[in-house]
Amino acid sequence: VRCLTDLCQDAILRDENFSSLDEGLRSLSVELKEDLLLILARRRLLQQKHIARLADENTTVLDLTCLYAVGDILTRVSELCVNLKRLILDNGASIRDEHMTSISRRLPHLKELSLQRCWYLNSPTIAFPSLESLDMFACDGLEDISKIFPNCPSLRTAILSFCKSIHDLTPLSQCPNIMSLDLCCIRQLTDDVLDRILSNLNQIRVLDISRCFSIGDAGLRSIVNRCPLITELDIAFLHRVTSEGIFQLENFFNLKTFLCIDLEISDVACQILSNLRELEVIKIEGSSSITNDGLESLLRLPYLRRLQLPRCRNISDEGILNFRKCQAPLTYLNLSGCSIGDASVDVLLQLPHLETLYISGCEHITDASLKMIADRMGPRLIGAAFSGCQKLTTAGFKYLIKRCLNLSTLHLSTCFDAVTDEIVKKIGQNLFHLKKLYLTGCDKITDDSLPYLSSGCPVPLKKSFSS
C-alpha cells in the first residue's frame, strides 16, 4: 500500500489521474483500495477526480479525516459508494450544512458516521435510515439538532460531547432506540432538560454526563427513574451531586461501571455501591470523604475488575489490609496519591489476577516496592505508574525494567533524579511491548536517550516529554 501510495502521490503531483496505474489499481482488493484512500487523504492529496479511480459500489469504509476540501468530494462519494457503511469525516474544516444535506438519504446502508471537530456545522440535515452510530464530538458551531435525530430512527449511539453551542437538546428524545449517549460538557444540560431527554430513552445502557455542571441530585433521580437498564454511568465533575444523590442508585442493580471525579463520596455512599453486585469498574477520584471503611465496603463486590481511587488521601496502609479478604478478580488497581507505603504494596501483590498497578504520588514508596513488584509479578505486569514517587532511585527502576518485560504502559513523570538516560536506554533494550511512556518533568533526560527508544520499541510509541 505504501509503494502504491508513493506512485499515486507522484501522479497527483504531476496532475495526472492515475491513468498509468489503472491496471494495477483494478487488481487491488477492496480493503487495499480503502487503505490507499485513507493514506492519500491523510497526506491531503486526494481530490474529487481521483475518487472514481479508487472508490466504487464495493467500498464499505471511507476515511477522509483531515482532507482539505472534503465538502466538495462528498457528493461524488455518495454517487459512487452506494453501499458505504462507515464514513469518517473528522476534522473536516470545509464541511458545511449544505454538504451534509446533499448526501442525506443517498447512502441507504450507512451505519456509522463520524464528524468529530467539524466546527462549521451549524444546523445540518443528517438523514440516514440505517444509521446506528453518530459521533459529533467537539462540533463547536453546532446549534440546532432538530434536523438530525428525528431523521435517524435506527440510531443506537450518539456522541455530542463538547458541543457547547446546542440550543435545544430535546430532539434526542425522538430516537427511542439509543443505547449509548455521550453528553459530556454540555453547558445547557440541566436537571429538567435531562429529564425531558430521558423521558423516551428507556433503552439506554451507557450514559456520560460528566462536566455538565448544572446537573445535581434531581438529575440522578431522573436517570434512576427513566433508565433502569443502565450499565455504565459517568458523573465526573458534577459538583452539585451529593452523597444523598448517590443513595438514589441503590436499586441500580444492572450497573457495571461507575465513574466520578472530584465528588465527595462518603463511606455510606460506598456502602450503597457495594450492594450493586454487578459492578465491575469503579473510579472515584479526589474524594477526601472516603476512608478505610469505604474501601472495605467496595472490596465486597464479587465481580470487581478495575478499582481506581486516586487522590483519595484518607486511604492508608491500615485500609489496604482489607485487600487480604478481597475475593474479586481485580486486574487493574489505581491508588495514586493515597497515603500508602511499602507495606501496602506487599499486601496488594497478593492479588492473584493483578496486571496493572498505579501508585503515583505515594510519597512513602521506596525501591523495596519496586523489587517486590519485579520479583512477584514479573512478566504479568502490563501497566505501572510511579510518577512523583521521590524516594525511588535509578537502581530500583533498572531492577524493575529487567524483569517486567511485558509492560505496555509506564508512567515515570516527575521522578526527577531517578529517571536518566540510562533508564531510557534500559527501556529501549528490554520493553519491546511498550506503547505508552510518560517522562514529563524528567529533566535528567537528554537527546542521547532518544535513539534507544526508536531502535528498541518496535510498536509505535506514544511518548510524553513535556517540560
C-alpha positions in Angstrom: 0.0 0.0 0.0 2.8 2.4 0.8 4.5 1.7 -2.5 1.2 2.3 -4.3 0.7 5.5 -2.3 4.0 6.9 -3.4 3.2 6.1 -7.0 -0.2 7.7 -6.7 1.4 10.7 -5.0 3.8 11.2 -7.9 0.9 11.0 -10.3 -1.1 13.6 -8.3 1.9 15.9 -8.1 2.2 15.7 -11.9 -1.6 16.4 -12.0 -2.4 13.1 -13.6 -5.4 10.9 -12.9 -3.7 7.6 -12.1 -4.1 6.6 -15.8 -0.7 4.9 -15.8 -1.7 2.8 -12.8 -5.2 1.8 -13.9 -4.4 -1.9 -14.4 -2.7 -2.2 -11.0 -5.4 -0.4 -9.2 -8.1 -2.5 -10.7 -6.5 -5.7 -9.4 -6.4 -4.4 -5.8 -8.8 -5.8 -3.2 -11.5 -3.6 -1.7 -9.6 -3.5 1.6 -6.4 -2.3 -0.1 -8.2 0.4 -2.0 -9.7 1.6 1.2 -6.3 1.8 2.8 -4.9 3.6 -0.2 -7.7 6.2 0.0 -7.1 6.6 3.7 -3.3 7.3 3.3 -3.9 9.7 0.4 -6.5 11.6 2.4 -4.2 11.8 5.4 -1.5 13.3 3.1 -4.1 15.8 1.9 -3.5 14.7 -1.7 -6.9 13.2 -2.6 -9.1 15.2 -5.0 -12.5 14.6 -6.5 -11.1 13.4 -9.8 -9.2 10.6 -8.0 -12.2 9.2 -6.1 -13.6 7.5 -9.2 -10.4 5.5 -9.6 -10.4 4.1 -6.1 -14.0 4.1 -4.8 -16.9 2.2 -6.2 -20.1 0.3 -5.2 -17.9 -2.2 -3.3 -16.4 0.4 -1.0 -17.9 0.0 2.5 -15.4 2.1 4.6 -14.2 5.5 3.7 -11.9 7.6 6.0 -11.5 11.2 4.8 -10.1 12.6 8.1 -8.4 16.0 7.7 -8.9 16.0 4.0 -8.8 19.5 2.5 -12.0 20.5 0.6 -13.7 17.3 1.6 -17.0 19.0 1.3 -16.7 19.2 -2.4 -15.9 15.5 -2.6 -18.9 14.3 -0.6 -21.4 14.4 -3.4 -19.2 12.4 -5.7 -18.7 9.9 -2.9 -22.4 9.5 -2.3 -22.9 8.8 -6.1 -20.2 6.1 -6.3 -20.2 4.4 -2.9 -23.8 3.5 -2.7 -23.1 0.6 -0.3 -21.0 2.6 2.1 -21.4 1.5 5.7 -18.8 3.6 7.5 -17.9 7.2 6.7 -15.3 9.2 8.7 -15.1 12.9 8.1 -13.2 14.0 11.3 -11.6 17.4 11.3 -13.4 18.4 8.1 -12.9 22.2 8.2 -14.5 22.6 4.8 -17.7 20.7 5.7 -20.8 22.9 5.8 -24.5 22.2 6.4 -25.3 22.1 2.7 -22.7 19.3 2.2 -24.5 17.1 4.7 -27.8 17.9 3.1 -26.5 16.8 -0.3 -25.6 13.3 0.8 -28.5 12.7 3.2 -30.7 9.8 2.1 -28.3 8.9 -0.7 -26.4 6.3 1.4 -29.2 3.9 2.5 -26.7 1.4 4.1 -24.7 3.8 6.1 -24.4 2.6 9.7 -21.6 4.7 11.2 -20.9 8.4 10.6 -18.1 10.3 12.4 -18.0 14.2 12.2 -15.6 15.0 15.0 -14.4 18.6 15.1 -16.4 19.6 12.0 -16.5 23.1 13.5 -18.6 24.8 10.8 -21.6 22.6 11.0 -24.4 24.7 12.5 -27.9 23.3 11.6 -27.2 20.3 9.4 -29.7 17.9 7.9 -28.5 14.3 8.6 -31.0 11.7 7.4 -29.8 8.1 7.1 -32.4 5.4 7.8 -29.9 2.7 8.8 -27.5 4.9 10.8 -26.6 3.3 14.1 -23.7 5.5 15.3 -23.3 9.3 15.1 -20.1 10.9 16.5 -20.2 14.7 16.6 -17.5 15.2 19.2 -16.5 18.9 19.6 -18.5 20.3 16.8 -18.3 23.7 18.4 -20.6 25.5 15.9 -23.5 23.1 16.2 -26.5 24.9 17.4 -29.6 23.1 16.0 -30.0 19.3 16.1 -33.7 19.3 15.2 -32.9 18.0 11.7 -30.7 15.2 12.8 -32.2 12.9 15.4 -35.8 12.8 14.1 -34.3 11.6 10.7 -32.2 8.8 12.1 -34.7 6.3 13.6 -32.2 3.4 13.9 -29.6 5.3 16.0 -28.0 3.3 18.8 -25.0 5.5 19.7 -24.9 9.3 19.9 -21.9 11.4 20.9 -22.4 15.1 21.4 -19.6 15.7 23.9 -18.1 19.2 23.9 -20.8 20.6 21.6 -21.2 23.6 23.7 -23.4 25.7 21.5 -26.5 23.5 21.1 -29.7 25.5 22.0 -32.2 22.6 22.4 -31.3 19.0 23.3 -34.8 17.7 23.5 -34.8 16.3 19.8 -32.7 13.5 21.3 -35.8 12.1 22.8 -37.1 11.2 19.3 -34.6 8.4 19.0 -36.0 5.8 21.4 -33.5 3.1 20.4 -30.5 5.0 21.6 -28.4 2.7 23.9 -25.3 4.9 24.4 -25.4 8.6 24.9 -22.4 10.9 25.5 -23.3 14.5 26.6 -20.0 15.4 28.3 -19.5 19.1 28.8 -22.9 20.3 27.5 -23.5 23.6 29.3 -27.2 23.7 28.5 -27.9 20.3 30.2 -29.9 20.9 33.4 -31.9 18.6 35.6 -35.1 19.5 33.8 -33.7 19.1 30.3 -32.1 15.8 31.2 -35.5 14.5 32.5 -37.2 15.5 29.2 -34.5 13.9 27.1 -34.7 10.6 29.0 -38.5 10.5 29.0 -38.4 8.4 25.9 -35.0 6.8 26.1 -35.6 3.8 28.4 -33.2 1.6 26.4 -30.1 3.5 27.4 -27.2 1.3 28.7 -24.3 3.8 28.6 -24.7 7.5 29.8 -21.9 10.1 30.1 -23.0 13.4 31.6 -19.6 14.3 33.1 -18.7 18.0 33.3 -22.4 19.0 32.9 -22.1 21.4 35.8 -25.8 22.2 36.2 -26.7 18.6 36.9 -27.5 17.7 40.6 -29.3 15.1 42.6 -32.5 15.7 40.7 -30.8 14.7 37.5 -29.6 11.5 39.1 -33.2 10.8 40.2 -34.3 11.2 36.6 -31.7 8.7 35.5 -32.8 6.2 38.1 -36.5 6.6 37.2 -36.2 6.7 33.4 -33.3 4.4 32.6 -33.4 1.2 34.6 -31.2 -0.7 32.2 -28.1 1.5 32.5 -24.8 -0.5 32.9 -22.3 2.4 32.6 -22.6 5.8 34.3 -20.1 8.7 34.2 -20.8 11.6 36.5 -17.3 13.1 36.8 -17.1 16.7 38.0 -20.8 17.1 38.8 -20.2 19.2 41.8 -23.9 19.6 42.6 -24.3 15.9 43.2 -24.0 14.9 46.9 -23.7 11.6 48.7 -27.5 11.8 49.1 -27.8 11.7 45.3 -25.6 8.6 45.2 -28.0 7.0 47.6 -30.6 7.0 44.8 -28.6 4.5 42.9 -29.3 1.7 45.5 -31.7 -0.1 43.1 -29.5 0.2 40.0 -28.7 -3.5 40.0 -27.6 -3.6 36.3 -24.8 -1.1 36.9 -21.4 -2.4 35.9 -19.3 0.8 35.5 -19.4 3.8 37.8 -17.1 6.8 37.2 -16.9 10.0 39.2 -14.2 12.6 39.8 -14.0 15.4 42.4 -17.2 14.5 44.2 -17.3 14.0 47.9 -18.4 10.3 48.0 -18.8 9.3 51.6 -18.3 5.9 53.2 -22.1 5.5 53.4 -22.3 6.1 49.6 -19.6 3.4 49.2 -21.7 1.0 51.2 -24.6 1.7 48.8 -22.4 1.0 45.8 -21.3 -2.3 47.5 -24.8 -3.5 47.2 -24.8 -3.2 43.4 -23.4 -6.7 42.9 -22.8 -6.4 39.2 -20.3 -3.6 39.4 -17.0 -4.4 37.7 -15.4 -1.0 37.2 -15.3 1.8 39.8 -13.5 5.1 39.6 -13.8 7.6 42.4 -11.1 10.2 42.2 -10.3 13.0 44.5 -12.7 12.3 47.4 -11.4 13.1 50.8 -14.6 11.7 52.4 -13.7 8.1 51.6 -11.8 6.4 54.4 -10.6 2.9 55.0 -14.2 1.9 55.9 -15.4 2.9 52.4 -12.6 0.9 50.8 -13.6 -2.1 52.8 -17.2 -1.8 51.5 -16.1 -1.6 47.9 -13.9 -4.7 48.2 -17.0 -6.8 49.0 -18.1 -6.5 45.3 -17.7 -10.0 43.9 -17.0 -9.1 40.2 -14.8 -6.0 40.7 -12.1 -6.0 38.0 -10.9 -2.3 38.0 -10.8 -0.2 41.0 -9.5 3.4 40.8 -9.3 5.6 43.9 -6.6 8.2 43.0 -6.2 11.2 45.3 -8.4 9.6 48.0 -5.9 10.6 50.6 -7.7 9.2 53.7 -7.0 5.7 52.5 -4.0 4.4 54.4 -1.8 1.4 55.0 -4.4 0.2 57.5 -7.2 0.2 55.0 -5.1 -1.7 52.4 -5.1 -4.7 54.8 -8.7 -5.2 53.6 -7.4 -6.5 50.3 -6.3 -9.7 52.1 -10.0 -10.6 52.3 -10.8 -9.5 48.7 -12.2 -12.3 46.5 -12.9 -10.1 43.4 -10.9 -10.8 40.2 -9.1 -7.4 40.4 -6.8 -6.9 37.4 -6.4 -3.1 37.5 -5.7 -1.0 40.6 -5.1 2.7 40.9 -4.2 4.1 44.3 -2.2 7.1 43.2 -2.0 9.8 45.8 -3.2 7.6 48.6 -1.3 7.6 51.9 0.3 4.2 51.5 3.8 2.8 51.6 5.9 -0.4 51.0 3.8 -2.5 53.5 0.7 -1.8 51.4 2.4 -2.8 48.2 3.3 -6.1 49.9 -0.4 -6.7 50.5 -1.6 -5.7 47.1 0.8 -8.1 45.4 -1.1 -11.0 47.0 -4.0 -10.3 44.5 -3.6 -13.2 42.1 -5.1 -11.5 38.9 -3.4 -8.1 39.2 -1.9 -6.9 36.0 -1.8 -3.1 36.3 -0.8 -1.1 39.4 -0.7 2.7 39.6 0.8 4.2 42.8 2.0 7.6 41.5 2.4 10.3 44.1 2.6 7.8 47.0 5.4 9.5 48.7 6.3 6.7 51.1 7.0 4.2 48.3 10.7 3.1 48.1 12.9 0.8 46.0 11.7 -2.0 48.2 8.3 -1.8 46.5 9.9 -1.9 43.0 11.8 -5.0 44.0 8.7 -6.7 45.3 6.7 -5.9 42.2 9.5 -7.1 39.9 10.1 -10.4 41.8 6.4 -11.3 42.4 4.7 -10.0 39.3 7.5 -10.0 36.7 6.1 -10.5 33.1 2.5 -10.5 34.5 2.8 -6.7 34.9 1.5 -4.8 31.9 0.8 -1.3 33.3 2.6 0.7 36.1 2.7 4.2 37.3 5.3 5.6 39.7 5.2 9.3 38.8 6.2 11.7 41.6 7.4 8.9 43.9 10.5 10.8 45.0 12.1 8.1 47.1 12.6 5.8 44.1 16.1 5.6 42.6 17.7 4.7 39.3 18.8 1.3 40.7 15.2 0.4 41.6 13.9 1.3 38.1 16.7 -0.7 36.5 15.7 -3.8 38.5 12.1 -3.4 37.6 12.7 -2.9 33.9 14.9 -6.0 33.6 12.1 -8.3 35.0 8.8 -6.8 33.9 9.3 -7.3 30.2 5.6 -7.2 29.1 5.0 -3.6 30.3 2.8 -1.7 27.7 2.2 1.4 29.8 4.8 3.1 32.1 4.4 6.4 33.9 7.6 7.9 35.3 6.9 11.6 35.1 8.5 13.9 37.7 10.8 11.2 39.1 13.4 13.9 38.8 16.7 12.4 39.8 15.8 8.7 39.3 15.0 8.7 35.5 18.1 9.3 33.5 19.4 8.5 30.0 20.5 5.2 31.4 16.9 4.3 32.4 15.6 5.3 28.9 18.3 3.1 27.4 17.2 0.1 29.5 13.6 0.7 28.5 14.5 0.6 24.8 16.6 -2.5 25.3 14.1 -4.5 27.3 10.5 -3.3 27.0 9.6 -4.4 23.5 5.8 -4.3 24.1 5.8 -0.7 25.4 3.2 1.5 23.8 2.9 4.5 26.2 5.7 6.1 28.1 5.4 9.2 30.2 8.5 11.1 31.1 7.2 14.6 31.7 9.4 16.7 34.0 12.3 14.2 33.9 14.9 16.8 33.2 17.9 14.5 33.5 17.0 13.0 30.1 18.9 14.3 27.1 18.8 13.8 23.4 21.2 11.0 23.8 18.4 8.7 25.1 16.0 9.0 22.1 17.8 6.7 19.7 17.3 3.8 22.2 13.6 4.3 22.1 13.3 4.5 18.3 15.6 1.4 17.8 14.3 -0.7 20.7 10.5 -0.5 20.9 9.0 -1.9 17.7 5.4 -0.9 18.5 4.5 2.8 17.7 5.2 4.5 20.9 3.2 7.4 22.5 5.8 9.5 24.3 5.2 12.3 26.7 8.3 14.6 27.0 6.5 17.8 28.1 8.6 20.2 30.0 
